[in-house]
């Protein structure tokens, strides 16, 4: 599918592949590709160079690769200069999520595919930046076109924010529980020390919240209410470590009244 898409019209096309897809193509072809660039760069990624995704300009050599192997990556079409496209993609490697800086695997189609489906049009436009079109091949080809009417501005700082609704299709209770536990040990260790097995408590509360139909953005509040119940922590004690305002504390009080 991507092989045909790359040849639909004139323009600058690129193949974005994670480390596994890139290694498979190089192994099949027996050589690397001219002008291909790894996205991991600089001291921060020094120890992870072997895991870097690659951006490969589309060429006759690349198009000679088997279609099903090409489909492991992502198709990109952009009128931007190659260096500017690289810089934009590198600016996405780190994103913020709930106040933390996290790695963003936008170059993995199994990650970005479901996220794009959950995004609003303005979010898709913002993510694409100086990318005109992005294509992902699964059972069919999904093509996302940049509809932005604003001029692109390159961001050099961490700028992309992963929103809870982006992760709906990717949601994993165990991963979420571990993330909550790690953050809360940093924020309020005095409360966490009162739990014999914090991960079990957090995981069970997440499952309970899901069963009751709470939206994903409210699940951590449900967990917080459960943890305060089990540790006999008054909600007012959360104000300083969790930086909660009066309105947020009132919301927790309301939730506590129906959470049993």
N, C-alpha and C positions, 0 to 999 in steps of 0.2 A: 504493500500500500504506500509506504513512504517513498519507495523507489519511483512510483508513478507520480506522486505529488511533487517530488523534486523537479520533475520535467514538464510540469503543467504550463508554466509561463517563464518569461525571462526574469532575471533578478538574481540577487545573492542568496543562495541557499546554504544551510549548514546542518550538520548532523550533530546533535548534542547527546552524548552517551555517558552513562556511568562507567566506572572502572571495569566492571564485568563485561558489559557489552563491547567496550572498546578493545579489551584484551581478546575477546572472541573474534572480532573482526580482524585484528592484526594477526592472530594465529591462523585464521582461515586464509588470509591474503598472503601471509608470509612477509609482509613489510608494513611499515607505518605509512602515514599519508602526509603529503606536503602541506606545510603551513598549519597543521593541526596544533592546538594549544591546550595544555592542561589548565584547568581553572584554579586548582590549588596553587597558591604562590605566596612566598614570603615566609618569615620565621614561624608564624602561627601554624602553618600547614606542613612544616618541614618533616615532621615524623609521620605524616599521612600522605606523602606524595604518591605512594603506590595505589592509594584509594581515590585519586583525583578523577573527576569527570573530565571529558575532553570535548572541545568544540572543533569539528572537522569541516572545512569547506567542502561542499559537494563537488566532486570531480568525476571523470570517467572511471577512474580507479575505484572510487567509492561505489559508484553505481554498478560496478561489476560484482559487488558482494551480493550474496543471496538475499532475496527480499525479506525472508522471515528473520534473518539476522539484523538487517537494517531496522526492522520494526521494533527491535529491542530498545532503540533510542528514540529521540524526539526530533522532529523536523522544525527548523526555524527558517523564516524568510525575513530579511531585514535590508533596508537601504542604507543603514548606518555604516560608517567606517568600521572595519574589522576590529581595530583597537578599542573603539568606543563600545562596540557590542560586547567585547570581552570584559571591559570595565563594568558595564551594567550587570552582566551575569555574575561577576565576582562580588558585586555589591549585595547580591541576594544570598550569598553563602551563609551569612549570619543574619538572623532575624530576631525580633523580640516576641516573646510569648509570656503573657502574664507577668511582665516586669523582668523576665530573665532573658539573657541572650542565648540563643540556641542555634545549632546547625540546622539549615533548611535544605532538605534534599529535593529541591525543585527540579533537579536534573534526573531524578528517578521517575519514570512515567507512572509507576504504581503509586507514587506519593502525589505528584502534581495533578495527575488525571482526575481523581476524585475531588481534589481541592478546587480545581477549576470549575467543576460542575456545581460546587456549592457557593461559588463567588458571585457577587453582583457584577454587572457589566463594568461599572466604574473601577471595581477592584481588579478585574481582568486587565483593563486598560493600563492601570497603574503598574501591575506586575509585569506586563509585557514591555513597558518602557519604550525603548527604541527598536523593539521587535515588531514587525508588521503583522506576521502570522506565525502561529505555532500549531503544529500538527502532532497528534498522538494516534498510533495505530493499535487497536485492540481487535474486537470482533468487527469493528468498522473504523473508518478514519474520522476522528474528531478534529476539526480545525477551528482555532480561535483567532479572530481578526481584531486587531487593535482599532477601536473606534474613537480613540481620544481626539479631541479637537484642540488640545493644549500642546505647546512645544515641549519636547522632552528635555529634562534637566537631569544630568547625572548626579547621583547621590554618592558621596564618598564615605559617609557614616552608615551605621546600621539603621535602616529606615523601614524595611518591610515589617509589618506587624501581622503575625498569625492570629487570626480571630477564632474564637471557639467554633463558630459555624463552619469554618474552613475544614475542621477536623472531624465533622460528624461521621463521614463515611470511613474515616481512619481510626475511629475511637477504639482504644484498648484500655480496659479497666486496670490491668496490671501495671501498664506503663504510667497511667495517670496516678495510680496509688503511690508508686515509687517517687514520682515527681512531687506530689503533695508532701509525702513524708520527708523528703530531702529538704524542701523549702521550709517546712514548719520546724524542723530541728534547728534551722538557722534563726528563724524568727522568734520562736517561743519554746526553747528546750525545757524550761521548767514544767510546762504542760505535757510535753511528749514523754518526759521521764516517768510520768505517772501511769503510763500504759505499758503493760507487760509485753504486748506484741503490737506496736503501732500499725504495721503494715496490714495485719489482719483486720484491725478495727476500721482502718481507712477503706480497705477493699470491700468489706461487708457493707459499709455505709454507702459506697458508690453503687453497689449492686441494689441496695434497698432504694436508693434515689431513682435508679433506672426503672425498677419494677413499679414505682409509684408514678412514673411519668414526668418527673421533673426534667426541665430542659437542661442541656449540658452546662450552660453558663451558671446554673444554680446549684450544680452538684457539689461544688466545694463548700458552699454555704451549708449544705446538708451534712457534709462530713464534719464541718466545724462544730455544728450543733451536737452531733453525736459524740465527738471527742470531748467537748466541754461537759456533756452529760456524764460520760464515763469517768472523767477525771475530776468531777465536781469543781470545775472552773467556772467562775461567774463570767457572764458575757462581757461585763464591763472591763475585765482584765485583758480583753483582746484589743482594746482601743489603741494602746500605744504600740505593742509589737506588730500588729497587723495594719496599723495606720488607718483605723476605721473612724469615720465621722459619725455623728449622732444619727443620721438617717440610716446608715448601714447597720448600726447597732440595733435600731428599731426593726429593721427588716429581719435580722437574726432572731430578735425576740418574737416576732410574729411567726417565723418558721418554727421556732422551738415549741410554740403552743400547740402545733399540730403534728410535731415529730415525736413519735413514741416508739 
